Amino acid sequence: MNKAIVLGSDAVNALGLVQSLGREGVYVIAVLDCKESVLISKSKYAKEIINVTNFEQGIDIISEKYLFEEPAVIFPAGDGAALAIEKSSSRLRGKFLFEHIVGEKGFEFYMQKQNQISIAKEFNLNVPLSIRVQKDGEAPDKMVYPCIVKPLVSCEGDKRDIHIAEDKAELNEILKNKINFSSEVIVQQYIDKDYEYDIMGCAYKNHEIYIPLSNRMVKFNRNLQDTSTVSYIEPLDSEIAIEVLKIKKLLAEIGYVGLFSVEFMHCKSDDKIYFTEINFRNDGENSFIVHCGVNLPFLHYQDLCGFEKKNYSPITKSKKYIWEGIHFSGLIKKDQSFMNWLSDFKGVDGFLYYFKDDKKPFFYQFANKLLERLRFKK
């Protein structure tokens, strides 16, 4: 049986891959860009852990020491890992199996938000007004306010470079003094959303695009870059069905093979759904999605290995989950009242980190947050 190598950070995206694959009996090696794993090391499904200073070093190690008769499948758990794999694809090809784009343009091109916006327009997706701007540049004249500033390429920037500007003067202030990690940014019309959609699936080698569900995010922590705290894994409904067809055509057109998620926002004021971003990798919800009845990482593994793919029954019921770490942070930082926080647990079906066959990472995250809080108070 082919082994799997998860290349990423010591965080929920990589953990979801480790647990989803390990549950199916796949031997999983985690290659993590950290000095010491404090989360994934707690998972019983991580059979080996390699700590590296960067993804390039990780690729050097696995290409020298982890060659097997049955080639291992490499799973990137983030944009930076996906880019590193693509840049090393010539020496990895034939020795490993990994997600890829069939065509002249690769991840480096398609991960730039401006290029994603251009191709989204080609497939008639609604896109907020978006303008590419250099750090220290001038606020564009045609921008609509309020607007949001984001790194041009997520993995080359930082979430701390995400800001909201109410007017042109504030946008100029942000561009001049508050962009610390990105050389270029996207300035985008701010969508006053009431919820977000995350469409998740797997693009197969035969160009079939499998999208079994959506992740509808309904509550957010405004003090943590609008990170979602309460969400629902749902069957595809009529509201998003047309966008799903467009996304299938888009992914087939660029020749992508691998796991993906596509982000949309529903605007309160005009009742439209707006495209915001494609992620050419897994999302952190994998562990909970497995409990909903679909294992997307394992399907990708089977597809790359040439195995017959498991036939999962369609998701027919909505299931509510909480991103418990971010949700808990909102309580201890007093971003919401205790009663409001407690009310979110009504009707909940699960949690982002909770995997019933592998509970240690779930409980560890709370111990770590409490320790961090105590250190901060000192």
N, C-alpha and C positions, 0 to 999 in steps of 0.2 A: 504493500500500500504506500503510495506517495506521501512523503512528509510535507508539512506546511511550515513556512517561515513567515512570521509576522514582523514587519519592519515598521517601527513607529516609536511613539513616546509612551511613557508609563502612565497611560490615561485610558479613558473609557472606550475610545475607538479601538485601540489595540486589544483591550480586555474583551470587548464584544466578539472580536474575531477569534481570540484564543478559546473562549467558552463555546462559541457556536461550532467551531471545528472540532474541538476536543470532545464535545458531547457525542459526536458521530464516530468517535474512535480514531480520529486523525492524530498522529504524533505531531505536536506543535512546538516549534522553537521560536522564542521571542527575542528579537534583536532590538534593543531599546536605547535611545539616545539619552542616557542618564548615568550618573555615577553608580547609583544603586536603585534597584526596583523596590518601591515600597507598596505598590498596588498589585501588579501582575504577578509578582513573586508569591502572593497569597493564593493564587489560583492553582488548584490541583491539576488543571489542564495544561499549564505551561511546563512542559517536560524539561526544557533547557532554557536558560536565560543568558543572553550575552549583552553586556553593557558596553556601549561605545560612546565616543565623544561626538560623532556625527554619523549621518546615514552613509556617507561615502566610505568611512572606515568599516561600517557594518557590511557593506557590499564586498569590500576587500576580503573580509574574514570569511564570509559564507562562500565566496567564489573560490577560495583556496582550501577550505576545510570541510565544507558541507556539500560535497559532490556525491550523489547517490546513483545507483544503477537505474532506479526509477526517479526521474528528476523531481526535486521538491518544487512546490508551488509557492511563490513569493506573494504575499499580500501586503500592500502598502496601507498603513493606518492613518495616513495624512497626506496633504498635498506635497509637502517637502519630500516625503518618502517616495511618492509616485514619480516626482521629477528626478530624483536620484536614480531610481530604477531605469527610467527611460534613458538617461544620459549614459548609463552603463549597459544598455541593452545589447550592444554588439558582442560584449564578452560574456553576457549571461545567456544569450540565446543558444539553444541546443543543450544547455546544461541545467536550465531551470525553466519553469513555466510561470508566466506572469501576465497581468493585464496589459493591454497595449492599444494603440490606435493604428489601424491599417490605412496608411495614406501618407502624403508628404508632410502634413502638419501634425505635430505631436502635442503632448501635454503642455509644453512651455508656451505654445501659441494659444491653446484653448483654455488654459487657466487664467489668462489675462481677462479681466472682467469686460474690458471694452470689446474684445473679440467675441466673447460669449454673447454680449448684447447685440452685436452685428448679426451673428448667425441666428439668434433668437428672432430678430426682426424678419429675416429671410423666411422663417417658418410661421410668420404671422402671430407670434406671441406678443402680448401686451408688455411693453417695457417702459419703466419710468425714464424720464429725460435724464441722460447720463453724459457727462463730459469729463474727459481725461485731463488732468492738470498736474504740472510739475510741483514738487515741494517748493515752497517760497514763491510760487506763481501767483498771478492775479485771479481774483474771483471772476468767472466767466459772465459776460453780460446777459446771456440768454437763460441763466438758471432760474428755476422756480423755487420759491421759499415757502416753508422751511425745506432744507436739504440736508442730506447726510453725506459725510466724507468717509471713505473706506480705502484701505490699501488696494492698489491696482491688482496685485497678486497676493492672495491671503498669506501664503507661506513665506513670502519675502517681507511682509510687514508685521504688524502686531495689532491686537485688538485695542490697545491703548491709543492707536491712531484713528479710531472710529469716533466721530464727533457729529453733533447736530448743530446746524447754524440756522438762526431765525431770520437773518437778513444778510445783505452783502457785506456790511461792515464786520459782522461776526465771522463770516466765512473768510474774509481776508486775514483776520486775526488768527484763525485756526491754521490757515495755510502758512502764515509767516512764523508762528511761534509754538504751535502745538503738534506738529507732525514730526515725531522724533525717530521713527523706525523705517519709514517708507520714502523712497526717492520719487515715486509717482503715486497719485491717488485718483480715485473716481469720485467726482462730485455728482450726486444723484438726487433727483426729486424725492423728497421724503413722503412715503406712503403712510397715511394715518390708518393703520391696519386694525382690524378686530381679531384676526387670526391669521396664521400662516399654514401653508401646505408644504410638506416635504414628500415628494414622490420618489419611492425607492424601488430599485429593481436590479436586474442583471442582464447585461448584453452578451449574448452567446456568440460562439465562433461562427455559427451559420447565419449570423446577422438577425436572428430572432431577438426581440426585446421583450423580456418578461417583467411586467410590473403588476404585482399582486395586491398592492395596498397603498394607502397614503397615511402619513403621519400629520394630524391636524393639531397645531400648537395653539392653545387658547389663553394661556397666562404666561407673563414674562416678568423677569426681574430687571426693572429699568436701570438699576444701578450696576448691573453686570452686562453691559452692551446688549440689553434686551434679550438675554438668554432665556429660553423657554423653561418653565417649571412644571406646567401641567399640560398634558397632551393626550391625544386619542389615536390609537392605531385603528384604521377604519377600512372597510371595503371601498373601492373606488365609486364615488357617487356621480350623479349627472353633472354637478357643478364643475368638477375637475376633469371629466371624461374627455372633453374636446382637447384640453391641454395635453392630456396623456397621449392622444393620437399624434399630436404635433411633436412631442418629445420623442416618441418612437421613431418617427421619420427623421428627426434631427440626428439622433444617435446612430441610426443606420447609415445616414449620409456621410458622417465623418468617419465611420468605420471603427467605432469604439468596441472593445471587448473587455468586459469586467463589471464590477459592482459600481453603482452610481446612486446619487440622490440629486433631485432637482427641486430648488426652493422657489416657492411662490408666496405672494402676500395677497390677502383679500382686503380691498380698500373700502372703508366705511362709507365714504362720501359718494362714490360713483358705482359701487357694487360690482367692480371689475376685479379680475384676478391678474396680478402682475408677476411676470417672471423676474427673478433676481439673480439666480446663480445655479451653475451645475457643479457638483462635486464628483470628480472621477475617482471615487474610492468608496469604501463602506461608510456608514454613519454609526454613531454610538449606540443606537437603539437595537442593535442586532440581538443582544441577549434577550430582551423583552419580546422582540418579534418572534424568536424561536418558540416562546411560550404561547404565542398567538397562532402557531401552526405552520410557519414557513421559515426555512433556514437558508437565507440568501447566500452567505459565504460558502456553505457546503455545495449549493448548486453551482456556484462559480468554480469551485474545486473540481467537482465531477465533470463539468464541461471542459476545463483545460486538460484534465487527465484523460479525457475520452471515454469516461464511464457513462453508463446509462443514468440519466438524471432522475432523481427521486420525484415522484408525482405527489405534490401537496394538494390537499383539498382547498378550494377557495375560502378566503376569510369572509365570513358572513355577518359577524357581530363586531360592533365597536368595543374596544377595550381601553380603559383609562389607565394612564401611568403617570407617575411623578418623577421628575429628575431630583432625587432626594437630596443630593449634596448641595446643589444650588438652592433648592427649596429650603433646606435647613439653614443655609447661610443667610437667607432673607430673614429668618426668625432671629438668629443670634445677633445680626447686625441691625435689628429693629427696623427693617424695611417694610414690615407689615405687622399688624397686631397678632397676638396669639390666637384669637378666635377666628380671624380671617385665615390664618395659616392652617388651623385645625380643620376648618370647613372644607379645605381642598381634599381631605382624605375620604370624604363621602363618596361611595361608589367606586373607589379605586381598585384596580385589578392587579397592579404590580408597580415595580420601581425600576429605574434605569439600570442600576447596578445589581439588582437582586436576581440571582440565578439559583433556583432551588437545589440544584445538585452541586453548587459551588458557592457557598455563602460567605466565606471569609473576606473576600474583597468588599462586599456590601457593608459588613460591620466595621471593617478597618477604616473606611473613609470617614466615619463619624468620629472615631477615636482620634484620627489625624487632625480633623477640623477643630476639635476641642483643644488639642495640644497647641495648634497654631494660635488659637484664640488666647490661650493662657500665656503663651510667649509674647504675643502682641501687647497684652495688658501689662506685662512686666517692663 
